[in-house]
Structure formats: C-alpha cells, structure tokens
Amino acid sequence: MKIYTKTGDKGTTALFGGTRVPKHNLRIDSYGTVDELNSWIGLLRDQPVTVSTKKVLIDIQDHLFTVGAILATPPEKEKLKNGKDRLNISKIADEDILMLEQEMDRMNEDLPPMTHFILPGGHQSVSFCHITRTVCRRAERLASELNENTPIEEQVLRYLNRLSDYLFVLARKLSFDLQAEEIKWVPKKY
C-alpha cells in the first residue's frame, strides 16, 4: 500500500464513504485533533507509568481510533438505504466511559483531596499529561461544534469529556507517584 495517493494535492481529502471535503473542514479538524490526541497518549505510555496504566492508555488509543472513524463518517454515509450499517465502524460503549470513571475512582483513592486549582508542571511526565489533557479538551470543543452543525454520536462527546477528566486525575497521580510538587494556584489579591 502506497502512503501517498496525490489525491489531496489540491487541498481536499475523502471522508469514509468517499465524500471529498476541504482539508480545513470542521469534520477533518475534529478527527485530526483526535489523531493528535492519540499521539500524545502514546507519549504518555512511554513515560514511567505502571503496567496497568499502560494497558488503560492502549485501550484509550484503541477507542480514539474508533472516535476518529466515527467523526470521519458523514451521517449520510452511515446507513444504507435499507437501514443497515454501511460501514463496519465500532461504537463507543457505555462500558468504555465507565472504565474511565472506574480508573479515576481508583487513582483518587491514593490522592490527597484537591482544594485549589493546580498549576500544570512539576515533572516532565506530568507536563506531558497536562498537554494531553488540553489537546483532549480541544478535541471535545471541536466535536461539540461539529455536533451543532451535524449531529454526531452522543457517546463520542461523553467519551472525550470523561477522557479529559481522566487525564487530569492521571496527571495528579503521576505527580503523587513521582513525588513531584503540586503547586496550588492561589489568586493574588491586589
């Protein structure tokens, strides 16, 4: 399989199902940001994290490919005229979202209560996690905007929302495990 097709040389690309759109299309920006997020998750996997966290991150990467495929499929291409699925695309299940919630609950058991906002940083791995979280929030904002224009599966928005929460808790857990200082943000009074 050749990587280059030359079909995008004029600034367009194909969605699942063959519809061609400009590369700056909101749908492309949405799943492109999910792809960027997936790369950042890969970088997190390469950090000093536990074996169980690596497994969770691999599961997340798998789910992000599913999210990308869902976002890359325009609604008119999702079903055949007889109502059957046109493209064999996995879905995000309630269990996928529940897994993130359970992981957050598990990590939170070891963490001190949060009383303030926390400044991102303290250790390179923690900083990578915060960057990943902010990319996830951007992916969520883009998917939300896309949903306003063309409805997308509700589970995609829920998954991205919960994933950004998971990444915040993971950053706190990494700070705890790596004994990195968490600096509280306390607004200055003037």
TIBA-583356 format. One record per atom (N, C-alpha, C): residue number from 1; z, y, x; chain. Coordinates in pm, whole numbers, plus 50000, padded with zeros to 5 digits. Layout:
N
NUM/Z/Y/X/A
...
//
This chain:
190
1/50000/49882/50084/A
1/50000/50000/50000/A
1/50000/50124/50088/A
2/49904/50211/50067/A
2/49900/50336/50141/A
2/49998/50435/50081/A
3/50066/50509/50167/A
3/50162/50609/50121/A
3/50088/50733/50072/A
4/49981/50769/50141/A
4/49908/50888/50099/A
4/49794/50850/50006/A
5/49784/50926/49896/A
5/49680/50899/49797/A
5/49582/51015/49786/A
6/49622/51131/49834/A
6/49543/51255/49829/A
6/49530/51311/49688/A
7/49591/51244/49588/A
7/49579/51292/49451/A
7/49664/51415/49425/A
8/49759/51443/49512/A
8/49844/51560/49494/A
8/49803/51679/49578/A
9/49688/51670/49640/A
9/49644/51777/49731/A
9/49621/51911/49663/A
10/49605/51911/49532/A
10/49582/52036/49460/A
10/49704/52082/49383/A
11/49822/52026/49421/A
11/49946/52072/49360/A
11/49985/52007/49230/A
12/49927/51892/49201/A
12/49967/51819/49081/A
12/50017/51680/49120/A
13/50088/51618/49029/A
13/50136/51482/49051/A
13/50137/51410/48917/A
14/50143/51278/48922/A
14/50141/51198/48799/A
14/50282/51154/48762/A
15/50311/51165/48633/A
15/50434/51110/48578/A
15/50409/50963/48548/A
16/50516/50886/48516/A
16/50497/50749/48470/A
16/50409/50755/48347/A
17/50309/50672/48341/A
17/50218/50672/48228/A
17/50090/50747/48258/A
18/50084/50818/48372/A
18/49960/50879/48416/A
18/49939/51026/48388/A
19/50020/51088/48305/A
19/50004/51230/48276/A
19/50021/51310/48404/A
20/49926/51400/48431/A
20/49933/51484/48552/A
20/49993/51619/48515/A
21/50085/51665/48601/A
21/50152/51793/48581/A
21/50162/51864/48715/A
22/50183/51997/48712/A
22/50204/52068/48838/A
22/50331/52019/48908/A
23/50331/52022/49040/A
23/50447/51974/49115/A
23/50570/52061/49094/A
24/50552/52179/49040/A
24/50667/52265/49012/A
24/50718/52248/48868/A
25/50666/52152/48796/A
25/50708/52122/48659/A
25/50858/52089/48657/A
26/50927/52132/48553/A
26/51071/52109/48542/A
26/51106/51960/48549/A
27/51022/51875/48491/A
27/51047/51731/48496/A
27/51043/51682/48641/A
28/50949/51733/48720/A
28/50938/51694/48862/A
28/51059/51747/48938/A
29/51096/51871/48911/A
29/51213/51929/48977/A
29/51339/51849/48945/A
30/51349/51802/48820/A
30/51466/51723/48779/A
30/51476/51592/48855/A
31/51369/51514/48853/A
31/51382/51385/48921/A
31/51371/51400/49073/A
32/51311/51508/49120/A
32/51311/51535/49264/A
32/51451/51566/49315/A
33/51528/51636/49235/A
33/51666/51666/49272/A
33/51751/51540/49266/A
34/51724/51452/49171/A
34/51794/51323/49167/A
34/51760/51242/49292/A
35/51636/51249/49338/A
35/51596/51181/49461/A
35/51673/51240/49581/A
36/51683/51372/49586/A
36/51761/51437/49692/A
36/51906/51391/49686/A
37/51962/51386/49566/A
37/52099/51339/49547/A
37/52115/51197/49600/A
38/52018/51112/49572/A
38/52023/50974/49619/A
38/52027/50968/49772/A
39/51955/51056/49838/A
39/51957/51060/49984/A
39/52094/51102/50036/A
40/52156/51200/49969/A
40/52290/51244/50009/A
40/52392/51131/49987/A
41/52375/51054/49878/A
41/52463/50939/49854/A
41/52448/50840/49970/A
42/52325/50821/50017/A
42/52302/50734/50133/A
42/52377/50784/50256/A
43/52379/50914/50276/A
43/52454/50971/50388/A
43/52604/50945/50372/A
44/52653/50956/50250/A
44/52795/50925/50225/A
44/52826/50780/50258/A
45/52734/50692/50224/A
45/52752/50549/50253/A
45/52767/50524/50402/A
46/52706/50611/50483/A
46/52711/50597/50629/A
46/52838/50655/50691/A
47/52924/50712/50608/A
47/53049/50772/50656/A
47/53158/50664/50663/A
48/53273/50698/50721/A
48/53382/50599/50729/A
48/53448/50580/50592/A
49/53382/50502/50507/A
49/53435/50472/50373/A
49/53465/50322/50366/A
50/53544/50284/50270/A
50/53581/50143/50254/A
50/53460/50060/50210/A
51/53472/49932/50227/A
51/53367/49839/50184/A
51/53346/49851/50033/A
52/53455/49864/49957/A
52/53440/49875/49811/A
52/53372/50006/49772/A
53/53401/50114/49845/A
53/53333/50242/49818/A
53/53185/50231/49850/A
54/53151/50163/49960/A
54/53008/50144/49993/A
54/52937/50070/49880/A
55/53004/49968/49824/A
55/52943/49893/49714/A
55/52920/49983/49594/A
56/53019/50066/49561/A
56/53005/50160/49449/A
56/52889/50256/49476/A
57/52881/50306/49599/A
57/52773/50401/49632/A
57/52635/50335/49621/A
58/52626/50209/49659/A
58/52498/50136/49642/A
58/52465/50122/49494/A
59/52565/50091/49412/A
59/52542/50084/49267/A
59/52494/50219/49214/A
60/52557/50326/49261/A
60/52518/50461/49218/A
60/52373/50488/49257/A
61/52336/50451/49379/A
61/52197/50473/49422/A
61/52100/50397/49332/A
62/52135/50275/49295/A
62/52052/50198/49204/A
62/52039/50270/49070/A
63/52151/50321/49019/A
63/52148/50393/48891/A
63/52067/50522/48901/A
64/52073/50587/49017/A
64/51995/50710/49034/A
64/51845/50682/49034/A
65/51803/50566/49084/A
65/51662/50530/49072/A
65/51625/50514/48925/A
66/51715/50456/48847/A
66/51692/50443/48703/A
66/51682/50580/48637/A
67/51776/50670/48672/A
67/51773/50806/48618/A
67/51641/50873/48653/A
68/51598/50860/48779/A
68/51471/50918/48821/A
68/51354/50865/48741/A
69/51353/50734/48716/A
69/51244/50674/48639/A
69/51244/50725/48495/A
70/51364/50740/48439/A
70/51373/50793/48302/A
70/51320/50936/48298/A
71/51361/51017/48395/A
71/51317/51157/48398/A
71/51168/51170/48428/A
72/51111/51072/48497/A
72/50969/51076/48532/A
72/50879/51027/48420/A
73/50939/50987/48309/A
73/50861/50933/48197/A
73/50862/51032/48081/A
74/50746/51092/48051/A
74/50741/51184/47937/A
74/50762/51106/47807/A
75/50825/51169/47707/A
75/50857/51098/47582/A
75/50737/51031/47517/A
76/50621/51092/47524/A
76/50504/51034/47458/A
76/50457/50905/47525/A
77/50509/50876/47645/A
77/50468/50754/47716/A
77/50576/50646/47709/A
78/50690/50675/47646/A
78/50800/50579/47642/A
78/50771/50460/47552/A
79/50698/50480/47444/A
79/50675/50374/47346/A
79/50525/50354/47321/A
80/50488/50232/47292/A
80/50352/50203/47247/A
80/50343/50235/47098/A
81/50225/50237/47045/A
81/50208/50268/46903/A
81/50282/50172/46813/A
82/50303/50048/46858/A
82/50375/49950/46776/A
82/50527/49964/46791/A
83/50573/50066/46865/A
83/50716/50092/46878/A
83/50783/50021/46994/A
84/50713/49933/47063/A
84/50772/49861/47176/A
84/50771/49950/47300/A
85/50864/49920/47391/A
85/50868/49996/47516/A
85/50737/49981/47590/A
86/50681/50095/47631/A
86/50556/50095/47708/A
86/50584/50057/47853/A
87/50683/50120/47908/A
87/50716/50097/48048/A
87/50848/50024/48056/A
88/50855/49928/48142/A
88/50975/49848/48155/A
88/51075/49922/48245/A
89/51146/50019/48186/A
89/51240/50101/48260/A
89/51381/50064/48216/A
90/51467/50040/48313/A
90/51608/50014/48282/A
90/51668/50138/48216/A
91/51783/50121/48160/A
91/51856/50230/48096/A
91/51990/50247/48167/A
92/52051/50362/48147/A
92/52189/50384/48191/A
92/52277/50336/48076/A
93/52367/50243/48107/A
93/52454/50184/48005/A
93/52590/50252/48003/A
94/52660/50236/47893/A
94/52797/50287/47884/A
94/52883/50230/47997/A
95/52856/50105/48035/A
95/52933/50040/48142/A
95/52914/50111/48276/A
96/52797/50168/48299/A
96/52771/50240/48424/A
96/52858/50365/48432/A
97/52875/50432/48320/A
97/52959/50552/48314/A
97/53106/50512/48322/A
98/53142/50405/48255/A
98/53279/50354/48259/A
98/53319/50316/48401/A
99/53227/50257/48476/A
99/53256/50220/48615/A
99/53297/50343/48695/A
100/53227/50455/48677/A
100/53262/50578/48748/A
100/53401/50625/48708/A
101/53431/50618/48579/A
101/53562/50661/48530/A
101/53673/50572/48587/A
102/53648/50442/48591/A
102/53749/50350/48644/A
102/53770/50373/48794/A
103/53663/50400/48866/A
103/53676/50429/49009/A
103/53756/50557/49032/A
104/53732/50659/48949/A
104/53810/50783/48962/A
104/53957/50756/48935/A
105/53985/50681/48830/A
105/54124/50649/48797/A
105/54190/50574/48912/A
106/54119/50478/48970/A
106/54172/50400/49082/A
106/54202/50490/49202/A
107/54109/50578/49238/A
107/54130/50668/49353/A
107/54243/50765/49327/A
108/54251/50815/49204/A
108/54353/50915/49171/A
108/54494/50860/49181/A
109/54510/50729/49171/A
109/54643/50669/49184/A
109/54708/50701/49318/A
110/54627/50716/49423/A
110/54679/50741/49558/A
110/54692/50889/49591/A
111/54633/50975/49508/A
111/54623/51116/49544/A
111/54736/51199/49486/A
112/54777/51302/49561/A
112/54876/51394/49504/A
112/54813/51472/49389/A
113/54896/51517/49294/A
113/54840/51594/49182/A
113/54770/51720/49233/A
114/54666/51758/49163/A
114/54592/51879/49201/A
114/54651/51998/49126/A
115/54688/52101/49201/A
115/54749/52219/49139/A
115/54663/52344/49155/A
116/54561/52337/49243/A
116/54474/52452/49271/A
116/54332/52402/49293/A
117/54238/52493/49290/A
117/54106/52460/49340/A
117/54118/52434/49489/A
118/54025/52357/49543/A
118/54029/52320/49684/A
118/53903/52372/49752/A
119/53922/52431/49870/A
119/53806/52476/49947/A
119/53736/52353/50006/A
120/53604/52342/49987/A
120/53533/52229/50047/A
120/53548/52230/50199/A
121/53565/52114/50257/A
121/53574/52102/50403/A
121/53695/52021/50445/A
122/53727/52031/50572/A
122/53841/51961/50628/A
122/53801/51847/50720/A
123/53685/51791/50697/A
123/53632/51682/50779/A
123/53483/51673/50744/A
124/53402/51636/50841/A
124/53258/51630/50818/A
124/53224/51539/50699/A
125/53289/51425/50687/A
125/53259/51333/50576/A
125/53296/51395/50442/A
126/53406/51468/50438/A
126/53448/51536/50315/A
126/53345/51643/50279/A
127/53299/51717/50379/A
127/53198/51821/50355/A
127/53069/51761/50301/A
128/53026/51648/50357/A
128/52907/51580/50305/A
128/52926/51543/50159/A
129/53046/51499/50125/A
129/53075/51460/49987/A
129/53067/51581/49894/A
130/53120/51694/49938/A
130/53112/51815/49855/A
130/52967/51863/49840/A
131/52889/51855/49945/A
131/52748/51892/49934/A
131/52679/51800/49833/A
132/52708/51671/49841/A
132/52651/51575/49748/A
132/52689/51610/49604/A
133/52815/51648/49586/A
133/52863/51687/49452/A
133/52785/51807/49399/A
134/52759/51907/49486/A
134/52688/52025/49438/A
134/52541/51994/49407/A
135/52481/51903/49483/A
135/52345/51860/49451/A
135/52344/51786/49318/A
136/52447/51708/49293/A
136/52459/51638/49164/A
136/52470/51738/49050/A
137/52549/51843/49069/A
137/52561/51946/48965/A
137/52427/52014/48939/A
138/52349/52037/49046/A
138/52216/52097/49027/A
138/52126/52002/48949/A
139/52131/51873/48984/A
139/52052/51774/48910/A
139/52091/51774/48763/A
140/52220/51786/48737/A
140/52269/51789/48599/A
140/52218/51914/48526/A
141/52221/52029/48594/A
141/52172/52153/48530/A
141/52023/52142/48498/A
142/51946/52087/48591/A
142/51802/52074/48567/A
142/51773/51975/48454/A
143/51846/51863/48452/A
143/51827/51766/48345/A
143/51868/51826/48210/A
144/51972/51908/48211/A
144/52015/51975/48088/A
144/51907/52071/48039/A
145/51848/52146/48131/A
145/51740/52238/48093/A
145/51620/52160/48040/A
146/51586/52051/48109/A
146/51475/51967/48062/A
146/51503/51915/47922/A
147/51628/51876/47897/A
147/51668/51825/47767/A
147/51651/51929/47656/A
148/51671/52056/47689/A
148/51649/52162/47590/A
148/51503/52172/47550/A
149/51414/52147/47646/A
149/51270/52158/47620/A
149/51211/52029/47563/A
150/51253/51918/47620/A
150/51205/51786/47580/A
150/51324/51692/47586/A
151/51374/51647/47474/A
151/51495/51564/47477/A
151/51481/51443/47570/A
152/51589/51421/47645/A
152/51597/51304/47733/A
152/51716/51220/47686/A
153/51728/51102/47740/A
153/51837/51013/47700/A
153/51972/51079/47729/A
154/52058/51078/47630/A
154/52192/51137/47642/A
154/52270/51073/47758/A
155/52247/50946/47781/A
155/52320/50875/47887/A
155/52291/50934/48025/A
156/52173/50988/48045/A
156/52138/51049/48173/A
156/52229/51169/48199/A
157/52245/51254/48098/A
157/52330/51372/48114/A
157/52476/51331/48134/A
158/52521/51233/48059/A
158/52660/51185/48073/A
158/52682/51126/48212/A
159/52585/51048/48260/A
159/52599/50984/48392/A
159/52606/51089/48503/A
160/52518/51187/48500/A
160/52519/51290/48604/A
160/52648/51372/48599/A
161/52696/51400/48479/A
161/52821/51474/48465/A
161/52937/51396/48524/A
162/52946/51268/48490/A
162/53055/51186/48540/A
162/53042/51162/48689/A
163/52919/51151/48738/A
163/52898/51129/48881/A
163/52948/51247/48962/A
164/52925/51369/48916/A
164/52975/51485/48991/A
164/53127/51485/48994/A
165/53191/51443/48884/A
165/53337/51429/48883/A
165/53381/51323/48984/A
166/53311/51210/48984/A
166/53342/51102/49078/A
166/53334/51153/49223/A
167/53229/51229/49252/A
167/53211/51278/49390/A
167/53322/51375/49429/A
168/53373/51453/49334/A
168/53485/51541/49364/A
168/53610/51459/49398/A
169/53637/51357/49317/A
169/53754/51273/49344/A
169/53735/51197/49475/A
170/53613/51151/49502/A
170/53586/51082/49628/A
170/53611/51175/49747/A
171/53573/51302/49734/A
171/53600/51398/49843/A
171/53750/51411/49867/A
172/53826/51417/49760/A
172/53973/51424/49774/A
172/54027/51296/49838/A
173/53973/51181/49795/A
173/54018/51053/49851/A
173/53983/51043/49998/A
174/53864/51090/50036/A
174/53827/51090/50178/A
174/53921/51181/50257/A
175/53953/51296/50203/A
175/54048/51386/50270/A
175/54181/51315/50292/A
176/54227/51245/50191/A
176/54354/51172/50198/A
176/54346/51062/50304/A
177/54241/50979/50296/A
177/54227/50866/50387/A
177/54207/50910/50532/A
178/54133/51020/50552/A
178/54103/51069/50686/A
178/54210/51166/50737/A
179/54312/51189/50656/A
179/54421/51280/50687/A
179/54368/51420/50719/A
180/54267/51460/50644/A
180/54210/51594/50659/A
180/54290/51691/50572/A
181/54301/51812/50618/A
181/54375/51911/50542/A
181/54295/51957/50421/A
182/54361/51958/50305/A
182/54302/52017/50186/A
182/54357/52159/50175/A
183/54268/52255/50185/A
183/54310/52394/50176/A
183/54295/52441/50031/A
184/54406/52481/49974/A
184/54405/52528/49835/A
184/54347/52667/49830/A
185/54271/52693/49726/A
185/54220/52828/49703/A
185/54321/52902/49618/A
186/54376/53003/49676/A
186/54470/53088/49604/A
186/54410/53228/49605/A
187/54373/53280/49487/A
187/54310/53412/49483/A
187/54401/53518/49545/A
188/54340/53603/49626/A
188/54415/53712/49687/A
188/54441/53820/49582/A
189/54559/53876/49588/A
189/54594/53983/49496/A
189/54581/54114/49569/A
190/54510/54207/49509/A
190/54489/54338/49570/A
190/54560/54445/49492/A
//
